[in-house]
Amino acid sequence: MFVQPVTLRDHGLRLEPLALAHEDGLRAAAADGELWTLRVTSVPEPENTRAYIETALKMREEGHRFAFAVIDDASDRVLGSTSYHDIVPAVQRVEIGWTWYARSVQRSHVNTTAKLLMMGHAFDTLGCRVVGWRTDNYNFASQRAIERLGAQKDGVLRGHALRRDGTIRDTVMYSMTAGEWPEARAQLLYLRGRHG
């Protein structure tokens, strides 16, 4: 397996491999803002939380996705989830996605810290040449967040995937190369320091 089980930790945040033991915490995080009602996200409805985790675990076994629970280190509160996905060892590429957080921690240091951990692990430990992101063309908050990371917009895949409401979405693709990572890391550390 290209992505081995690992727990990543920094700035009061812990990313640990998603497991069935996170079900209650994940359900509570999703309830903070009723995030499953947003048509442009992958947040599970409360009754589908276990199936969401089981799907992630099956994808991990197949080598396509490695999901993390995002946890506040001090309180052990589950804040959300994020994943490596579309893992392609042959070209040393992963994408980061399936990311969502409880509304109460959105626009805090949580996303920046989680992305620093994941990007650092991808580039510095796994030796990735490229890290990618994709998002719904109408998920403008996600697009802004990805652009703040320093990722470059690659383009738009039209008519690419189904949304939860059955409509067909266009997918906005982004990427960052290993050569761009040092400057992006410096900028993200600077922004996080200003954010507190």
Secondary structure, 3 states (H helix, E strand, C coil): CCCCCCCEEECCEEEEECCHHHHHHHHHHHHCCCHHHCCCCCCCCHHHHHHHHHHHHHHHHHCCEEEEEEEECCCCCEEEEEEEEEEEHHHCEEEEEEEEECHHHCCCHHHHHHHHHHHHHHHHHCCCCEEEEEEECCCHHHHHHHHHCCCEEEEEEEEEEECCCCCEEEEEEEEEEHHHHHHHHHHHHHHHHHHC
